[in-house]
Amino acid sequence: MGHPGAGAVARVHVSAAARPGYETLVRDSALPEGALIAAFHGDREGHAAGPVYVMEKRGGAWSYVELTARGVIVESDTTRCAGCHAGAVGDSLFGLPQRAETPKP
């Protein structure tokens, strides 16, 4: 995950209508209007909750919100979010982690 200082682990939740597109994300993918993506950060042991980053697609564009672990909105410069996500795999999303292929003998 590319949210520095947010925690070692992120659980990503994707709204039901957007889930199939997220699971098969490629360069030309486009998630549906109203898609919601939320990344819940924390530590590896599951004890310390970290920030939550949310993306919502409206009018064909993504909006970004940062929340504290308690759900309080953090006033932040979301242009940084948009800038980073502009370089993502598809539709401003990075998708599921990819497994490294095992070299063939």
Biopython code that builds the backbone (N, CA, C, O; Angstrom):
import numpy as np
from Bio.PDB.StructureBuilder import StructureBuilder

atoms = [
    (1, "MET", "N", (0.843, -1.186, 0.000)),
    (1, "MET", "CA", (0.000, 0.000, 0.000)),
    (1, "MET", "C", (0.880, 1.239, 0.000)),
    (1, "MET", "O", (1.956, 1.245, 0.599)),
    (2, "GLY", "N", (0.443, 2.237, -0.640)),
    (2, "GLY", "CA", (1.247, 3.428, -0.772)),
    (2, "GLY", "C", (0.841, 4.569, 0.123)),
    (2, "GLY", "O", (0.957, 5.724, -0.288)),
    (3, "HIS", "N", (0.374, 4.309, 1.317)),
    (3, "HIS", "CA", (0.006, 5.374, 2.254)),
    (3, "HIS", "C", (1.051, 5.395, 3.366)),
    (3, "HIS", "O", (0.879, 4.726, 4.385)),
    (4, "PRO", "N", (2.131, 6.156, 3.183)),
    (4, "PRO", "CA", (3.237, 6.168, 4.147)),
    (4, "PRO", "C", (2.775, 6.490, 5.567)),
    (4, "PRO", "O", (2.008, 7.426, 5.794)),
    (5, "GLY", "N", (3.258, 5.695, 6.508)),
    (5, "GLY", "CA", (2.969, 5.917, 7.911)),
    (5, "GLY", "C", (1.585, 5.478, 8.342)),
    (5, "GLY", "O", (1.198, 5.699, 9.489)),
    (6, "ALA", "N", (0.825, 4.854, 7.437)),
    (6, "ALA", "CA", (-0.555, 4.482, 7.755)),
    (6, "ALA", "C", (-0.660, 3.157, 8.494)),
    (6, "ALA", "O", (-1.687, 2.880, 9.113)),
    (7, "GLY", "N", (0.361, 2.349, 8.443)),
    (7, "GLY", "CA", (0.330, 1.039, 9.078)),
    (7, "GLY", "C", (0.816, -0.016, 8.103)),
    (7, "GLY", "O", (0.809, 0.189, 6.889)),
    (8, "ALA", "N", (1.237, -1.145, 8.648)),
    (8, "ALA", "CA", (1.843, -2.195, 7.830)),
    (8, "ALA", "C", (0.837, -2.988, 7.012)),
    (8, "ALA", "O", (1.200, -3.621, 6.020)),
    (9, "VAL", "N", (-0.429, -2.956, 7.423)),
    (9, "VAL", "CA", (-1.454, -3.781, 6.784)),
    (9, "VAL", "C", (-2.627, -2.907, 6.371)),
    (9, "VAL", "O", (-2.988, -1.959, 7.068)),
    (10, "ALA", "N", (-3.215, -3.237, 5.232)),
    (10, "ALA", "CA", (-4.421, -2.536, 4.785)),
    (10, "ALA", "C", (-5.461, -3.568, 4.361)),
    (10, "ALA", "O", (-5.165, -4.479, 3.587)),
    (11, "ARG", "N", (-6.674, -3.419, 4.870)),
    (11, "ARG", "CA", (-7.819, -4.216, 4.420)),
    (11, "ARG", "C", (-8.615, -3.325, 3.491)),
    (11, "ARG", "O", (-9.055, -2.249, 3.896)),
    (12, "VAL", "N", (-8.809, -3.751, 2.254)),
    (12, "VAL", "CA", (-9.524, -2.946, 1.278)),
    (12, "VAL", "C", (-10.942, -3.490, 1.135)),
    (12, "VAL", "O", (-11.147, -4.678, 0.884)),
    (13, "HIS", "N", (-11.911, -2.598, 1.301)),
    (13, "HIS", "CA", (-13.319, -2.951, 1.122)),
    (13, "HIS", "C", (-13.804, -2.256, -0.142)),
    (13, "HIS", "O", (-13.514, -1.081, -0.368)),
    (14, "VAL", "N", (-14.544, -2.992, -0.962)),
    (14, "VAL", "CA", (-15.029, -2.479, -2.238)),
    (14, "VAL", "C", (-16.541, -2.684, -2.281)),
    (14, "VAL", "O", (-17.036, -3.756, -1.934)),
    (15, "SER", "N", (-17.281, -1.644, -2.714)),
    (15, "SER", "CA", (-18.737, -1.763, -2.802)),
    (15, "SER", "C", (-19.103, -2.912, -3.748)),
    (15, "SER", "O", (-18.356, -3.219, -4.677)),
    (16, "ALA", "N", (-20.248, -3.537, -3.509)),
    (16, "ALA", "CA", (-20.660, -4.749, -4.227)),
    (16, "ALA", "C", (-20.663, -4.585, -5.747)),
    (16, "ALA", "O", (-20.155, -5.452, -6.458)),
    (17, "ALA", "N", (-21.221, -3.496, -6.249)),
    (17, "ALA", "CA", (-21.303, -3.309, -7.698)),
    (17, "ALA", "C", (-19.927, -3.117, -8.331)),
    (17, "ALA", "O", (-19.751, -3.405, -9.515)),
    (18, "ALA", "N", (-18.967, -2.644, -7.575)),
    (18, "ALA", "CA", (-17.629, -2.373, -8.096)),
    (18, "ALA", "C", (-16.671, -3.549, -7.932)),
    (18, "ALA", "O", (-15.607, -3.576, -8.550)),
    (19, "ARG", "N", (-17.039, -4.507, -7.114)),
    (19, "ARG", "CA", (-16.125, -5.601, -6.770)),
    (19, "ARG", "C", (-15.630, -6.405, -7.977)),
    (19, "ARG", "O", (-14.427, -6.645, -8.073)),
    (20, "PRO", "N", (-16.500, -6.832, -8.904)),
    (20, "PRO", "CA", (-15.987, -7.608, -10.052)),
    (20, "PRO", "C", (-14.951, -6.830, -10.866)),
    (20, "PRO", "O", (-13.939, -7.399, -11.276)),
    (21, "GLY", "N", (-15.187, -5.553, -11.101)),
    (21, "GLY", "CA", (-14.231, -4.746, -11.841)),
    (21, "GLY", "C", (-12.930, -4.559, -11.093)),
    (21, "GLY", "O", (-11.859, -4.532, -11.699)),
    (22, "TYR", "N", (-13.014, -4.429, -9.780)),
    (22, "TYR", "CA", (-11.807, -4.255, -8.965)),
    (22, "TYR", "C", (-10.969, -5.529, -8.971)),
    (22, "TYR", "O", (-9.741, -5.474, -9.037)),
    (23, "GLU", "N", (-11.643, -6.673, -8.901)),
    (23, "GLU", "CA", (-10.934, -7.953, -8.853)),
    (23, "GLU", "C", (-10.240, -8.292, -10.171)),
    (23, "GLU", "O", (-9.309, -9.097, -10.183)),
    (24, "THR", "N", (-10.671, -7.698, -11.270)),
    (24, "THR", "CA", (-10.090, -7.995, -12.584)),
    (24, "THR", "C", (-9.488, -6.736, -13.214)),
    (24, "THR", "O", (-9.451, -6.610, -14.438)),
    (25, "LEU", "N", (-9.033, -5.834, -12.404)),
    (25, "LEU", "CA", (-8.542, -4.534, -12.850)),
    (25, "LEU", "C", (-7.406, -4.657, -13.864)),
    (25, "LEU", "O", (-6.418, -5.356, -13.638)),
    (26, "VAL", "N", (-7.578, -3.955, -14.995)),
    (26, "VAL", "CA", (-6.541, -3.848, -16.017)),
    (26, "VAL", "C", (-6.493, -2.393, -16.475)),
    (26, "VAL", "O", (-7.284, -1.569, -16.015)),
    (27, "ARG", "N", (-5.577, -2.080, -17.370)),
    (27, "ARG", "CA", (-5.346, -0.693, -17.782)),
    (27, "ARG", "C", (-6.612, 0.038, -18.212)),
    (27, "ARG", "O", (-6.794, 1.184, -17.801)),
    (28, "ASP", "N", (-7.481, -0.540, -18.999)),
    (28, "ASP", "CA", (-8.668, 0.156, -19.494)),
    (28, "ASP", "C", (-9.914, -0.062, -18.640)),
    (28, "ASP", "O", (-11.020, 0.246, -19.083)),
    (29, "SER", "N", (-9.762, -0.574, -17.452)),
    (29, "SER", "CA", (-10.914, -0.811, -16.571)),
    (29, "SER", "C", (-11.598, 0.497, -16.203)),
    (29, "SER", "O", (-10.964, 1.550, -16.124)),
    (30, "ALA", "N", (-12.895, 0.409, -15.981)),
    (30, "ALA", "CA", (-13.661, 1.551, -15.470)),
    (30, "ALA", "C", (-14.686, 1.009, -14.495)),
    (30, "ALA", "O", (-15.579, 0.253, -14.879)),
    (31, "LEU", "N", (-14.559, 1.391, -13.243)),
    (31, "LEU", "CA", (-15.533, 0.964, -12.252)),
    (31, "LEU", "C", (-16.811, 1.774, -12.411)),
    (31, "LEU", "O", (-16.785, 2.877, -12.956)),
    (32, "PRO", "N", (-17.931, 1.230, -11.937)),
    (32, "PRO", "CA", (-19.210, 1.902, -12.148)),
    (32, "PRO", "C", (-19.377, 3.161, -11.296)),
    (32, "PRO", "O", (-18.714, 3.346, -10.275)),
    (33, "GLU", "N", (-20.279, 4.005, -11.753)),
    (33, "GLU", "CA", (-20.668, 5.199, -11.011)),
    (33, "GLU", "C", (-21.112, 4.781, -9.607)),
    (33, "GLU", "O", (-21.810, 3.779, -9.453)),
    (34, "GLY", "N", (-20.717, 5.530, -8.600)),
    (34, "GLY", "CA", (-21.088, 5.227, -7.219)),
    (34, "GLY", "C", (-20.167, 4.240, -6.527)),
    (34, "GLY", "O", (-20.391, 3.906, -5.364)),
    (35, "ALA", "N", (-19.127, 3.762, -7.220)),
    (35, "ALA", "CA", (-18.181, 2.820, -6.610)),
    (35, "ALA", "C", (-17.551, 3.446, -5.376)),
    (35, "ALA", "O", (-17.211, 4.629, -5.364)),
    (36, "LEU", "N", (-17.401, 2.636, -4.346)),
    (36, "LEU", "CA", (-16.733, 3.052, -3.105)),
    (36, "LEU", "C", (-15.602, 2.082, -2.813)),
    (36, "LEU", "O", (-15.780, 0.866, -2.879)),
    (37, "ILE", "N", (-14.449, 2.621, -2.494)),
    (37, "ILE", "CA", (-13.275, 1.838, -2.117)),
    (37, "ILE", "C", (-12.771, 2.422, -0.805)),
    (37, "ILE", "O", (-12.580, 3.633, -0.696)),
    (38, "ALA", "N", (-12.554, 1.569, 0.191)),
    (38, "ALA", "CA", (-12.045, 2.041, 1.482)),
    (38, "ALA", "C", (-10.877, 1.163, 1.922)),
    (38, "ALA", "O", (-10.995, -0.062, 1.948)),
    (39, "ALA", "N", (-9.756, 1.783, 2.264)),
    (39, "ALA", "CA", (-8.580, 1.074, 2.761)),
    (39, "ALA", "C", (-8.439, 1.359, 4.251)),
    (39, "ALA", "O", (-8.188, 2.493, 4.657)),
    (40, "PHE", "N", (-8.604, 0.306, 5.066)),
    (40, "PHE", "CA", (-8.511, 0.385, 6.526)),
    (40, "PHE", "C", (-7.113, -0.069, 6.918)),
    (40, "PHE", "O", (-6.754, -1.225, 6.695)),
    (41, "HIS", "N", (-6.322, 0.822, 7.497)),
    (41, "HIS", "CA", (-4.933, 0.514, 7.844)),
    (41, "HIS", "C", (-4.787, 0.151, 9.316)),
    (41, "HIS", "O", (-5.601, 0.538, 10.154)),
    (42, "GLY", "N", (-3.730, -0.603, 9.611)),
    (42, "GLY", "CA", (-3.432, -0.973, 10.987)),
    (42, "GLY", "C", (-2.107, -1.700, 11.065)),
    (42, "GLY", "O", (-1.354, -1.756, 10.092)),
    (43, "ASP", "N", (-1.828, -2.262, 12.245)),
    (43, "ASP", "CA", (-0.585, -3.000, 12.410)),
    (43, "ASP", "C", (-0.809, -4.484, 12.106)),
    (43, "ASP", "O", (-1.947, -4.931, 11.967)),
    (44, "ARG", "N", (0.270, -5.228, 12.007)),
    (44, "ARG", "CA", (0.190, -6.651, 11.640)),
    (44, "ARG", "C", (-0.539, -7.493, 12.677)),
    (44, "ARG", "O", (-1.132, -8.516, 12.332)),
    (45, "GLU", "N", (-0.506, -7.088, 13.921)),
    (45, "GLU", "CA", (-1.140, -7.863, 14.983)),
    (45, "GLU", "C", (-2.636, -7.585, 15.099)),
    (45, "GLU", "O", (-3.352, -8.307, 15.794)),
    (46, "GLY", "N", (-3.100, -6.560, 14.434)),
    (46, "GLY", "CA", (-4.527, -6.224, 14.491)),
    (46, "GLY", "C", (-4.921, -5.456, 15.738)),
    (46, "GLY", "O", (-6.107, -5.366, 16.055)),
    (47, "HIS", "N", (-3.947, -4.897, 16.455)),
    (47, "HIS", "CA", (-4.236, -4.172, 17.693)),
    (47, "HIS", "C", (-4.433, -2.674, 17.474)),
    (47, "HIS", "O", (-5.343, -2.071, 18.042)),
    (48, "ALA", "N", (-3.583, -2.083, 16.657)),
    (48, "ALA", "CA", (-3.617, -0.630, 16.473)),
    (48, "ALA", "C", (-4.308, -0.286, 15.158)),
    (48, "ALA", "O", (-3.820, -0.621, 14.079)),
    (49, "ALA", "N", (-5.439, 0.380, 15.265)),
    (49, "ALA", "CA", (-6.143, 0.832, 14.068)),
    (49, "ALA", "C", (-5.490, 2.105, 13.557)),
    (49, "ALA", "O", (-5.088, 2.970, 14.335)),
    (50, "GLY", "N", (-5.390, 2.206, 12.252)),
    (50, "GLY", "CA", (-4.790, 3.382, 11.634)),
    (50, "GLY", "C", (-5.833, 4.152, 10.843)),
    (50, "GLY", "O", (-7.033, 3.958, 11.035)),
    (51, "PRO", "N", (-5.380, 5.019, 9.962)),
    (51, "PRO", "CA", (-6.304, 5.828, 9.180)),
    (51, "PRO", "C", (-7.078, 4.993, 8.162)),
    (51, "PRO", "O", (-6.717, 3.859, 7.850)),
    (52, "VAL", "N", (-8.146, 5.590, 7.662)),
    (52, "VAL", "CA", (-8.974, 4.972, 6.622)),
    (52, "VAL", "C", (-8.985, 5.946, 5.447)),
    (52, "VAL", "O", (-9.241, 7.138, 5.619)),
    (53, "TYR", "N", (-8.707, 5.432, 4.265)),
    (53, "TYR", "CA", (-8.726, 6.245, 3.051)),
    (53, "TYR", "C", (-9.878, 5.765, 2.180)),
    (53, "TYR", "O", (-9.999, 4.570, 1.909)),
    (54, "VAL", "N", (-10.726, 6.695, 1.741)),
    (54, "VAL", "CA", (-11.926, 6.341, 0.988)),
    (54, "VAL", "C", (-11.917, 7.058, -0.358)),
    (54, "VAL", "O", (-11.560, 8.232, -0.454)),
    (55, "MET", "N", (-12.319, 6.321, -1.394)),
    (55, "MET", "CA", (-12.500, 6.885, -2.734)),
    (55, "MET", "C", (-13.947, 6.639, -3.140)),
    (55, "MET", "O", (-14.489, 5.560, -2.898)),
    (56, "GLU", "N", (-14.571, 7.634, -3.753)),
    (56, "GLU", "CA", (-15.931, 7.483, -4.254)),
    (56, "GLU", "C", (-15.989, 8.041, -5.670)),
    (56, "GLU", "O", (-15.483, 9.130, -5.943)),
    (57, "LYS", "N", (-16.616, 7.273, -6.574)),
    (57, "LYS", "CA", (-16.707, 7.711, -7.967)),
    (57, "LYS", "C", (-18.072, 8.335, -8.224)),
    (57, "LYS", "O", (-19.102, 7.669, -8.112)),
    (58, "ARG", "N", (-18.071, 9.622, -8.571)),
    (58, "ARG", "CA", (-19.292, 10.379, -8.888)),
    (58, "ARG", "C", (-19.014, 11.248, -10.103)),
    (58, "ARG", "O", (-17.973, 11.901, -10.184)),
    (59, "GLY", "N", (-19.954, 11.254, -11.053)),
    (59, "GLY", "CA", (-19.772, 12.074, -12.247)),
    (59, "GLY", "C", (-18.550, 11.671, -13.046)),
    (59, "GLY", "O", (-17.951, 12.501, -13.730)),
    (60, "GLY", "N", (-18.175, 10.396, -12.966)),
    (60, "GLY", "CA", (-17.030, 9.894, -13.708)),
    (60, "GLY", "C", (-15.681, 10.228, -13.102)),
    (60, "GLY", "O", (-14.650, 9.893, -13.684)),
    (61, "ALA", "N", (-15.661, 10.881, -11.946)),
    (61, "ALA", "CA", (-14.402, 11.273, -11.293)),
    (61, "ALA", "C", (-14.370, 10.737, -9.862)),
    (61, "ALA", "O", (-15.410, 10.505, -9.246)),
    (62, "TRP", "N", (-13.180, 10.550, -9.362)),
    (62, "TRP", "CA", (-12.995, 10.058, -8.001)),
    (62, "TRP", "C", (-12.832, 11.226, -7.031)),
    (62, "TRP", "O", (-12.168, 12.217, -7.338)),
    (63, "SER", "N", (-13.446, 11.092, -5.859)),
    (63, "SER", "CA", (-13.186, 12.022, -4.758)),
    (63, "SER", "C", (-12.492, 11.213, -3.664)),
    (63, "SER", "O", (-12.657, 9.996, -3.579)),
    (64, "TYR", "N", (-11.728, 11.891, -2.842)),
    (64, "TYR", "CA", (-10.891, 11.246, -1.833)),
    (64, "TYR", "C", (-11.173, 11.846, -0.463)),
    (64, "TYR", "O", (-11.345, 13.057, -0.320)),
    (65, "VAL", "N", (-11.218, 10.968, 0.550)),
    (65, "VAL", "CA", (-11.434, 11.406, 1.931)),
    (65, "VAL", "C", (-10.521, 10.587, 2.835)),
    (65, "VAL", "O", (-10.380, 9.376, 2.664)),
    (66, "GLU", "N", (-9.913, 11.255, 3.785)),
    (66, "GLU", "CA", (-9.114, 10.578, 4.811)),
    (66, "GLU", "C", (-9.869, 10.667, 6.125)),
    (66, "GLU", "O", (-10.380, 11.725, 6.492)),
    (67, "LEU", "N", (-9.935, 9.535, 6.835)),
    (67, "LEU", "CA", (-10.597, 9.474, 8.145)),
    (67, "LEU", "C", (-9.604, 8.967, 9.185)),
    (67, "LEU", "O", (-8.676, 8.226, 8.862)),
    (68, "THR", "N", (-9.809, 9.372, 10.432)),
    (68, "THR", "CA", (-9.034, 8.786, 11.518)),
    (68, "THR", "C", (-9.586, 7.390, 11.783)),
    (68, "THR", "O", (-10.617, 7.013, 11.227)),
    (69, "ALA", "N", (-8.913, 6.631, 12.620)),
    (69, "ALA", "CA", (-9.386, 5.292, 12.990)),
    (69, "ALA", "C", (-10.768, 5.346, 13.643)),
    (69, "ALA", "O", (-11.500, 4.356, 13.618)),
    (70, "ARG", "N", (-11.128, 6.480, 14.220)),
    (70, "ARG", "CA", (-12.437, 6.644, 14.862)),
    (70, "ARG", "C", (-13.499, 7.196, 13.916)),
    (70, "ARG", "O", (-14.639, 7.415, 14.326)),
    (71, "GLY", "N", (-13.134, 7.423, 12.649)),
    (71, "GLY", "CA", (-14.103, 7.869, 11.661)),
    (71, "GLY", "C", (-14.268, 9.366, 11.522)),
    (71, "GLY", "O", (-15.227, 9.827, 10.903)),
    (72, "VAL", "N", (-13.350, 10.133, 12.086)),
    (72, "VAL", "CA", (-13.414, 11.587, 11.974)),
    (72, "VAL", "C", (-12.701, 12.016, 10.685)),
    (72, "VAL", "O", (-11.583, 11.579, 10.415)),
    (73, "ILE", "N", (-13.349, 12.863, 9.903)),
    (73, "ILE", "CA", (-12.756, 13.332, 8.655)),
    (73, "ILE", "C", (-11.532, 14.196, 8.956)),
    (73, "ILE", "O", (-11.571, 15.088, 9.804)),
    (74, "VAL", "N", (-10.444, 13.906, 8.235)),
    (74, "VAL", "CA", (-9.202, 14.658, 8.360)),
    (74, "VAL", "C", (-9.161, 15.672, 7.218)),
    (74, "VAL", "O", (-9.279, 15.311, 6.047)),
    (75, "GLU", "N", (-8.994, 16.924, 7.571)),
    (75, "GLU", "CA", (-8.842, 17.952, 6.539)),
    (75, "GLU", "C", (-7.465, 17.769, 5.925)),
    (75, "GLU", "O", (-6.450, 17.965, 6.593)),
    (76, "SER", "N", (-7.428, 17.393, 4.653)),
    (76, "SER", "CA", (-6.142, 17.150, 4.007)),
    (76, "SER", "C", (-6.205, 17.569, 2.546)),
    (76, "SER", "O", (-7.280, 17.752, 1.975)),
    (77, "ASP", "N", (-5.042, 17.713, 1.967)),
    (77, "ASP", "CA", (-4.919, 18.104, 0.572)),
    (77, "ASP", "C", (-5.075, 16.860, -0.298)),
    (77, "ASP", "O", (-4.128, 16.088, -0.454)),
    (78, "THR", "N", (-6.261, 16.662, -0.863)),
    (78, "THR", "CA", (-6.517, 15.454, -1.645)),
    (78, "THR", "C", (-5.946, 15.526, -3.059)),
    (78, "THR", "O", (-6.061, 14.560, -3.813)),
    (79, "THR", "N", (-5.339, 16.641, -3.433)),
    (79, "THR", "CA", (-4.690, 16.689, -4.748)),
    (79, "THR", "C", (-3.508, 15.719, -4.783)),
    (79, "THR", "O", (-3.163, 15.198, -5.843)),
    (80, "ARG", "N", (-2.894, 15.479, -3.635)),
    (80, "ARG", "CA", (-1.825, 14.474, -3.554)),
    (80, "ARG", "C", (-2.380, 13.096, -3.839)),
    (80, "ARG", "O", (-1.740, 12.297, -4.522)),
    (81, "CYS", "N", (-3.576, 12.805, -3.319)),
    (81, "CYS", "CA", (-4.230, 11.509, -3.566)),
    (81, "CYS", "C", (-4.462, 11.329, -5.061)),
    (81, "CYS", "O", (-4.091, 10.306, -5.636)),
    (82, "ALA", "N", (-5.077, 12.326, -5.683)),
    (82, "ALA", "CA", (-5.395, 12.269, -7.107)),
    (82, "ALA", "C", (-4.120, 12.131, -7.942)),
    (82, "ALA", "O", (-4.098, 11.387, -8.923)),
    (83, "GLY", "N", (-3.066, 12.841, -7.559)),
    (83, "GLY", "CA", (-1.813, 12.775, -8.297)),
    (83, "GLY", "C", (-1.200, 11.386, -8.275)),
    (83, "GLY", "O", (-0.743, 10.888, -9.304)),
    (84, "CYS", "N", (-1.189, 10.769, -7.119)),
    (84, "CYS", "CA", (-0.624, 9.421, -6.995)),
    (84, "CYS", "C", (-1.501, 8.407, -7.741)),
    (84, "CYS", "O", (-0.992, 7.570, -8.485)),
    (85, "HIS", "N", (-2.802, 8.488, -7.539)),
    (85, "HIS", "CA", (-3.713, 7.534, -8.161)),
    (85, "HIS", "C", (-3.799, 7.698, -9.679)),
    (85, "HIS", "O", (-4.251, 6.785, -10.369)),
    (86, "ALA", "N", (-3.377, 8.833, -10.202)),
    (86, "ALA", "CA", (-3.359, 9.028, -11.656)),
    (86, "ALA", "C", (-2.412, 8.042, -12.335)),
    (86, "ALA", "O", (-2.595, 7.715, -13.507)),
    (87, "GLY", "N", (-1.411, 7.570, -11.614)),
    (87, "GLY", "CA", (-0.458, 6.613, -12.161)),
    (87, "GLY", "C", (-0.795, 5.169, -11.861)),
    (87, "GLY", "O", (0.059, 4.294, -12.003)),
    (88, "ALA", "N", (-2.017, 4.902, -11.452)),
    (88, "ALA", "CA", (-2.432, 3.557, -11.064)),
    (88, "ALA", "C", (-2.685, 2.670, -12.278)),
    (88, "ALA", "O", (-2.657, 3.131, -13.419)),
    (89, "VAL", "N", (-2.930, 1.402, -12.014)),
    (89, "VAL", "CA", (-3.146, 0.389, -13.049)),
    (89, "VAL", "C", (-4.313, 0.747, -13.958)),
    (89, "VAL", "O", (-4.155, 0.785, -15.179)),
    (90, "GLY", "N", (-5.482, 1.009, -13.381)),
    (90, "GLY", "CA", (-6.656, 1.321, -14.181)),
    (90, "GLY", "C", (-7.686, 2.073, -13.372)),
    (90, "GLY", "O", (-7.884, 1.770, -12.195)),
    (91, "ASP", "N", (-8.346, 3.047, -13.970)),
    (91, "ASP", "CA", (-9.381, 3.856, -13.333)),
    (91, "ASP", "C", (-8.930, 4.405, -11.978)),
    (91, "ASP", "O", (-9.695, 4.413, -11.013)),
    (92, "SER", "N", (-7.698, 4.855, -11.923)),
    (92, "SER", "CA", (-7.097, 5.453, -10.716)),
    (92, "SER", "C", (-6.994, 4.485, -9.538)),
    (92, "SER", "O", (-6.907, 4.914, -8.387)),
    (93, "LEU", "N", (-7.003, 3.197, -9.818)),
    (93, "LEU", "CA", (-6.911, 2.173, -8.773)),
    (93, "LEU", "C", (-5.719, 1.257, -9.021)),
    (93, "LEU", "O", (-5.345, 0.995, -10.164)),
    (94, "PHE", "N", (-5.127, 0.774, -7.927)),
    (94, "PHE", "CA", (-3.976, -0.112, -8.025)),
    (94, "PHE", "C", (-4.370, -1.571, -8.031)),
    (94, "PHE", "O", (-3.605, -2.402, -8.520)),
    (95, "GLY", "N", (-5.536, -1.917, -7.506)),
    (95, "GLY", "CA", (-6.032, -3.289, -7.542)),
    (95, "GLY", "C", (-5.403, -4.193, -6.514)),
    (95, "GLY", "O", (-4.713, -3.754, -5.594)),
    (96, "LEU", "N", (-5.663, -5.468, -6.702)),
    (96, "LEU", "CA", (-5.181, -6.489, -5.785)),
    (96, "LEU", "C", (-3.677, -6.682, -5.940)),
    (96, "LEU", "O", (-3.135, -6.471, -7.025)),
    (97, "PRO", "N", (-2.998, -7.080, -4.868)),
    (97, "PRO", "CA", (-1.564, -7.375, -5.001)),
    (97, "PRO", "C", (-1.377, -8.508, -6.009)),
    (97, "PRO", "O", (-2.162, -9.456, -6.043)),
    (98, "GLN", "N", (-0.355, -8.402, -6.809)),
    (98, "GLN", "CA", (-0.059, -9.440, -7.792)),
    (98, "GLN", "C", (0.995, -10.374, -7.223)),
    (98, "GLN", "O", (1.969, -9.933, -6.612)),
    (99, "ARG", "N", (0.792, -11.664, -7.429)),
    (99, "ARG", "CA", (1.788, -12.643, -6.993)),
    (99, "ARG", "C", (2.954, -12.647, -7.965)),
    (99, "ARG", "O", (2.773, -12.559, -9.179)),
    (100, "ALA", "N", (4.133, -12.748, -7.418)),
    (100, "ALA", "CA", (5.318, -12.858, -8.274)),
    (100, "ALA", "C", (5.292, -14.219, -8.939)),
    (100, "ALA", "O", (5.044, -15.230, -8.282)),
    (101, "GLU", "N", (5.547, -14.251, -10.237)),
    (101, "GLU", "CA", (5.564, -15.526, -10.942)),
    (101, "GLU", "C", (6.826, -16.288, -10.591)),
    (101, "GLU", "O", (7.901, -15.711, -10.430)),
    (102, "THR", "N", (6.671, -17.596, -10.478)),
    (102, "THR", "CA", (7.812, -18.445, -10.197)),
    (102, "THR", "C", (8.594, -18.636, -11.497)),
    (102, "THR", "O", (8.021, -19.007, -12.521)),
    (103, "PRO", "N", (9.897, -18.383, -11.450)),
    (103, "PRO", "CA", (10.697, -18.574, -12.678)),
    (103, "PRO", "C", (10.608, -20.015, -13.165)),
    (103, "PRO", "O", (10.642, -20.958, -12.374)),
    (104, "LYS", "N", (10.495, -20.167, -14.478)),
    (104, "LYS", "CA", (10.448, -21.501, -15.058)),
    (104, "LYS", "C", (11.867, -22.010, -15.296)),
    (104, "LYS", "O", (12.747, -21.263, -15.724)),
    (105, "PRO", "N", (12.074, -23.312, -15.009)),
    (105, "PRO", "CA", (13.427, -23.865, -15.194)),
    (105, "PRO", "C", (13.832, -23.915, -16.639)),
    (105, "PRO", "O", (14.939, -24.353, -16.956)),
]
sb = StructureBuilder()
sb.init_structure("model")
sb.init_model(0)
sb.init_chain("A")
sb.init_seg("    ")
for serial, (resi, resn, name, xyz) in enumerate(atoms, 1):
    if name == "N":
        sb.init_residue(resn, " ", resi, " ")
    sb.init_atom(name, np.array(xyz, "f"), 0.0, 1.0, " ", f" {name:<3s}", serial, name[0])
structure = sb.get_structure()
